[in-house]
Amino acid sequence: MKIFVTGVGGQLGHDVVNNAAARGYEVVGADIQPSYSGIQDGSAVVSAPYYQVDITDREAVRKSIDQIRPDAIVHCAAWTAVDAAEDEENRAKVDSINHLGTLYIAEAAKAADAKMVYLSTDYVFDGQGDRPWEPDDKCYKPLNVYGQSKLDGELAVSGTLDKYFIVRIAWVFGLNGKNFIKTMINVGKTHDTVRVVNDQIGTPTYTLDLARLLVDMLETDRYGYYHATNSGGYISWYDFCCEFYRQYGLDTKVIPVTTAEYGLSKAARPANSRLDKSKLAQAGFTPLPDWKDAVRRYLAEAQL
C-alpha cells in the first residue's frame, strides 16, 4: 500500500509517516514548505519522498496525486490557529485551507480511487452539555470560525467519497511542534503559579498513539466517523496540567479558573469536548492507551 500524508511538518503528519514506514508501507509526505521543516531526528519522515504541495491550489493537488497514485491518503494539513482564525483578514484563508483544500484532496482521492482519512475535531459541535459526543451525532453548531471550517471539510469529504474515515480528535500533543504541554512546562519553569481553566472537559490525544490507529484503519475498509483520543476518562485542562507537572517534577502551583476568569481567547471554546470512543472497539480497532501513560512516554521522548 502506498500512503500519501499531508501536513508532515506538523505533529501528527510526522508520526503517521514514521508509523507507516516502520510497517513497511511506501510513504510519500507533503507540506507547503519547499522542503521538510519538522524535527530532524533521523526518523523516516526526513528520508521519505517529499512533495511541496499547496492544498489550496486545486490543480497542484490534482497533479501531485495523479503523479503519486497513492492507495490511501491521510490528510493532516490544516489551519489550527484557533484564535487567529477569528481575525477578519484570516477567515478566507482558513476556509481555503480547512474546507476547500480538503475538498481538493477528496476530489483527487476519488480520481485515484484512494481511501482517505480526514482529521477533524470536537470543535464541529456546539460544546454544550455534558454528554459525550458520539461519532454519528449530527448536532453541529460550531462555536467559532475554526470549527465551522473543519465541519465544512468533513462535509466535503463525506459528500465526495465513499471510502473515507473522518476521525475527530482533541487536545493534541506530539513531539513535532507546539502544544499545551510544551508551553506550560516552559511557563512553569519561570513562574511560581499558573492559571489553567477547569471548566472545559475532554481528553488529550498523543499523536504517536493516534498515528498507529490511523494506519490500522487504512488496513481495513471499516469506513465512517470515529472519535479517537487517549483513554482514561474525561478531565479538565487543569487536571491535565497538574498531571504533567507532577510527572515532570515541577512544583509550580496550578490555580484552577473558569473560562470567563481566564478571558484571553478571541475564539469561543467548547466547555464539553468529551468524545465517545466506544465505536473504535466496536469496529475492531485497538483504542488509544491511557492519557497518563501517554504523557509519561511523551515526556521521556520530548526531553523538555
C-alpha positions as CSV (number, residue, x, y, z in Angstrom):
1,M,0.0,0.0,0.0
2,K,1.3,3.4,-0.9
3,I,0.2,6.2,1.5
4,F,0.3,9.9,0.9
5,V,0.4,12.1,4.0
6,T,-0.3,15.8,4.0
7,G,1.0,18.1,6.7
8,V,4.1,16.2,7.5
9,G,5.7,19.3,9.0
10,G,3.2,19.1,11.9
11,Q,2.8,16.9,15.0
12,L,0.6,14.2,13.6
13,G,1.8,14.0,10.0
14,H,5.3,13.4,11.2
15,D,4.2,10.4,13.3
16,V,1.9,9.0,10.6
17,V,4.8,8.8,8.1
18,N,7.0,7.2,10.7
19,N,4.5,4.6,11.7
20,A,3.5,3.7,8.2
21,A,7.2,3.4,7.1
22,A,8.0,1.3,10.1
23,R,5.4,-1.2,9.0
24,G,6.9,-1.4,5.5
25,Y,4.5,0.7,3.6
26,E,5.6,3.0,0.8
27,V,5.1,6.6,2.1
28,V,5.1,10.0,0.5
29,G,4.9,13.1,2.6
30,A,3.8,16.6,1.6
31,D,3.5,20.1,3.1
32,I,3.6,23.7,1.9
33,Q,7.3,24.3,2.7
34,P,9.9,23.8,-0.1
35,S,11.5,21.0,2.0
36,Y,10.7,19.1,5.1
37,S,10.6,21.6,8.0
38,G,9.9,19.4,11.0
39,I,12.2,18.0,13.7
40,Q,15.4,16.5,12.3
41,D,15.5,13.3,14.4
42,G,16.8,10.9,11.9
43,S,13.4,9.3,11.6
44,A,11.7,8.0,8.4
45,V,9.8,11.3,7.7
46,V,13.1,13.0,6.9
47,S,14.2,10.5,4.2
48,A,10.7,9.7,2.8
49,P,9.9,11.2,-0.6
50,Y,8.7,14.8,0.0
51,Y,6.4,16.9,-2.2
52,Q,5.8,20.6,-1.8
53,V,2.0,20.9,-2.2
54,D,-0.2,23.9,-1.6
55,I,-3.5,22.2,-0.8
56,T,-5.4,25.4,-1.7
57,D,-4.3,25.0,-5.3
58,R,-6.7,22.6,-6.9
59,E,-4.6,21.9,-10.0
60,A,-1.4,21.4,-7.9
61,V,-3.2,18.9,-5.7
62,R,-4.6,17.0,-8.7
63,K,-1.2,16.8,-10.4
64,S,0.6,15.7,-7.3
65,I,-1.8,12.9,-6.5
66,D,-2.0,11.9,-10.2
67,Q,1.8,11.5,-10.1
68,I,2.0,9.7,-6.8
69,R,-1.0,7.4,-7.3
70,P,-1.5,6.6,-3.7
71,D,-3.7,3.8,-2.4
72,A,-4.6,5.9,0.7
73,I,-4.3,9.5,1.8
74,V,-4.0,10.7,5.4
75,H,-5.0,14.4,5.3
76,C,-3.3,16.1,8.4
77,A,-2.6,19.5,6.9
78,A,-4.8,22.2,8.4
79,W,-5.1,25.7,9.8
80,T,-5.0,25.1,13.6
81,A,-4.5,28.6,15.0
82,V,-8.0,28.8,16.5
83,D,-7.8,32.4,17.8
84,A,-6.1,33.8,14.7
85,A,-8.9,32.3,12.6
86,E,-11.3,34.8,14.1
87,D,-9.5,37.7,12.5
88,E,-11.4,39.1,9.5
89,E,-8.3,39.1,7.4
90,N,-7.7,35.4,8.0
91,R,-11.2,34.0,7.5
92,A,-10.9,33.4,3.8
93,K,-7.5,31.7,4.2
94,V,-8.9,29.5,7.0
95,D,-11.7,28.4,4.7
96,S,-9.4,27.9,1.7
97,I,-7.2,25.5,3.8
98,N,-9.6,23.6,6.0
99,H,-12.6,23.5,3.7
100,L,-11.6,24.0,0.1
101,G,-8.1,22.3,0.5
102,T,-9.8,19.3,2.0
103,L,-12.3,19.2,-0.9
104,Y,-9.5,19.3,-3.4
105,I,-7.7,16.4,-1.6
106,A,-11.0,14.4,-1.6
107,E,-11.6,15.1,-5.3
108,A,-8.1,13.8,-6.1
109,A,-8.6,10.8,-3.9
110,K,-11.7,9.9,-5.7
111,A,-10.0,10.2,-9.1
112,A,-7.2,8.0,-7.8
113,D,-9.6,5.5,-6.2
114,A,-7.8,6.0,-2.9
115,K,-9.3,5.7,0.6
116,M,-8.9,8.8,2.7
117,V,-8.5,9.7,6.4
118,Y,-9.6,13.2,7.3
119,L,-8.6,14.6,10.8
120,S,-11.3,16.6,12.4
121,T,-12.1,18.0,15.8
122,D,-14.6,18.2,18.6
123,Y,-15.0,21.9,17.6
124,V,-17.6,20.8,15.0
125,F,-20.1,20.5,17.9
126,D,-21.6,23.3,20.0
127,G,-19.6,22.3,23.1
128,Q,-22.7,22.4,25.3
129,G,-24.0,19.9,27.9
130,D,-22.1,17.1,29.5
131,R,-23.0,14.1,27.3
132,P,-20.0,12.7,25.4
133,W,-20.4,13.4,21.7
134,E,-20.9,10.2,19.6
135,P,-19.2,9.9,16.2
136,D,-22.5,9.8,14.3
137,D,-24.1,12.8,16.2
138,K,-25.3,15.5,13.9
139,C,-25.6,18.3,16.5
140,Y,-23.4,20.6,14.5
141,K,-23.3,24.2,15.7
142,P,-19.6,25.2,15.8
143,L,-18.7,28.0,18.2
144,N,-16.0,29.6,16.1
145,V,-14.5,30.1,12.6
146,Y,-12.1,27.2,13.0
147,G,-14.8,24.8,14.0
148,Q,-17.0,25.8,11.1
149,S,-14.1,25.4,8.6
150,K,-13.4,21.8,9.9
151,L,-17.1,20.9,9.7
152,D,-17.1,22.2,6.1
153,G,-14.1,20.0,5.5
154,E,-16.0,17.0,6.9
155,L,-18.9,17.6,4.6
156,A,-16.6,18.0,1.6
157,V,-15.1,14.5,2.3
158,S,-18.4,12.7,3.1
159,G,-20.1,14.4,0.1
160,T,-17.3,13.4,-2.3
161,L,-16.1,10.0,-1.2
162,D,-17.4,6.6,-0.2
163,K,-14.1,5.3,1.1
164,Y,-13.3,7.6,4.0
165,F,-12.6,7.8,7.7
166,I,-13.4,11.0,9.4
167,V,-11.6,10.9,12.8
168,R,-12.3,13.6,15.4
169,I,-9.6,14.3,17.9
170,A,-9.0,16.8,20.7
171,W,-6.2,18.4,22.9
172,V,-3.4,17.2,20.6
173,F,0.2,16.8,21.7
174,G,3.2,15.4,19.9
175,L,7.0,15.7,19.5
176,N,7.0,17.7,16.3
177,G,5.6,21.2,17.0
178,K,4.0,23.4,19.7
179,N,1.5,22.0,22.2
180,F,0.0,22.7,25.6
181,I,2.4,20.5,27.5
182,K,5.5,22.2,26.0
183,T,4.1,25.7,26.5
184,M,3.0,25.1,30.1
185,I,6.2,23.4,31.2
186,N,8.2,26.3,29.8
187,V,5.9,28.7,31.7
188,G,6.1,26.6,34.8
189,K,9.9,26.8,34.8
190,T,9.8,30.6,35.2
191,H,6.7,31.2,37.3
192,D,5.6,30.2,40.8
193,T,2.0,30.0,39.8
194,V,0.0,29.4,36.6
195,R,-3.7,29.8,35.9
196,V,-5.5,27.0,33.9
197,V,-9.1,26.6,33.0
198,N,-11.1,23.9,34.8
199,D,-14.5,24.1,33.2
200,Q,-13.5,22.8,29.7
201,I,-13.7,19.0,29.8
202,G,-12.2,16.4,27.4
203,T,-9.3,14.0,26.9
204,P,-5.8,14.5,25.4
205,T,-4.6,12.9,22.2
206,Y,-1.0,11.8,21.8
207,T,-0.1,11.8,18.1
208,L,2.2,8.8,18.4
209,D,-0.7,6.7,19.6
210,L,-3.1,8.2,17.1
211,A,-0.8,7.6,14.2
212,R,-0.8,3.9,14.9
213,L,-4.6,3.8,14.9
214,L,-4.8,5.7,11.6
215,V,-2.6,3.3,9.9
216,D,-4.6,0.4,11.4
217,M,-7.7,2.0,9.8
218,L,-6.1,2.2,6.4
219,E,-5.6,-1.6,6.6
220,T,-9.4,-2.0,6.6
221,D,-12.5,-0.9,4.8
222,R,-14.4,-0.1,8.0
223,Y,-15.2,3.4,6.9
224,G,-17.1,6.1,8.7
225,Y,-16.9,8.6,11.5
226,Y,-14.8,7.9,14.6
227,H,-13.6,9.6,17.7
228,A,-10.1,9.0,18.8
229,T,-8.5,10.4,21.9
230,N,-6.4,8.6,24.6
231,S,-8.3,6.5,27.1
232,G,-8.5,7.2,30.9
233,G,-11.6,9.3,31.4
234,Y,-12.6,12.9,30.9
235,I,-10.6,15.6,32.6
236,S,-10.1,19.4,32.6
237,W,-7.2,21.3,31.2
238,Y,-6.4,22.0,34.9
239,D,-6.3,18.3,35.7
240,F,-4.1,17.7,32.6
241,C,-1.6,20.4,33.6
242,C,-1.4,19.1,37.2
243,E,-0.6,15.6,36.0
244,F,2.2,16.5,33.6
245,Y,3.7,18.9,36.1
246,R,3.7,16.1,38.6
247,Q,5.3,13.7,36.2
248,Y,7.9,16.3,35.1
249,G,8.7,17.2,38.7
250,L,7.6,20.8,38.6
251,D,6.3,22.2,41.9
252,T,4.7,25.3,40.2
253,K,1.3,25.9,41.8
254,V,-1.6,25.4,39.3
255,I,-4.6,27.6,40.1
256,P,-8.0,26.5,38.6
257,V,-10.0,29.2,36.9
258,T,-13.2,29.4,34.8
259,T,-13.0,30.2,31.1
260,A,-14.6,33.6,31.9
261,E,-12.0,34.3,34.5
262,Y,-9.1,33.3,32.2
263,G,-10.6,35.6,29.5
264,L,-7.7,35.7,27.0
265,S,-9.2,33.9,23.9
266,K,-10.7,35.5,20.9
267,A,-12.4,32.3,19.8
268,A,-15.1,30.7,21.9
269,R,-14.0,27.4,23.3
270,P,-16.3,24.4,23.9
271,A,-17.0,23.5,27.5
272,N,-17.9,20.0,26.5
273,S,-15.1,18.3,24.5
274,R,-16.0,14.8,25.6
275,L,-15.7,12.4,22.7
276,D,-17.2,8.9,23.0
277,K,-14.7,6.5,21.6
278,S,-16.6,3.2,22.0
279,K,-17.1,2.9,18.3
280,L,-13.4,2.1,17.9
281,A,-13.6,-1.2,19.8
282,Q,-17.0,-2.0,18.2
283,A,-15.3,-1.7,14.8
284,G,-12.4,-3.9,15.9
285,F,-9.8,-1.2,16.3
286,T,-7.5,-1.1,19.4
287,P,-8.3,2.1,21.4
288,L,-5.5,4.5,22.3
289,P,-3.7,3.9,25.7
290,D,-4.4,5.8,28.9
291,W,-3.6,9.5,28.7
292,K,-1.4,9.5,31.8
293,D,0.7,6.8,30.2
294,A,0.9,8.8,27.0
295,V,2.1,11.8,29.0
296,R,4.8,9.6,30.6
297,R,6.0,8.4,27.2
298,Y,5.9,11.8,25.7
299,L,7.9,13.4,28.4
300,A,10.5,10.6,28.1
301,E,10.9,11.3,24.4
302,A,10.5,15.1,24.3
303,Q,13.4,15.9,26.7
304,L,11.8,19.3,27.6
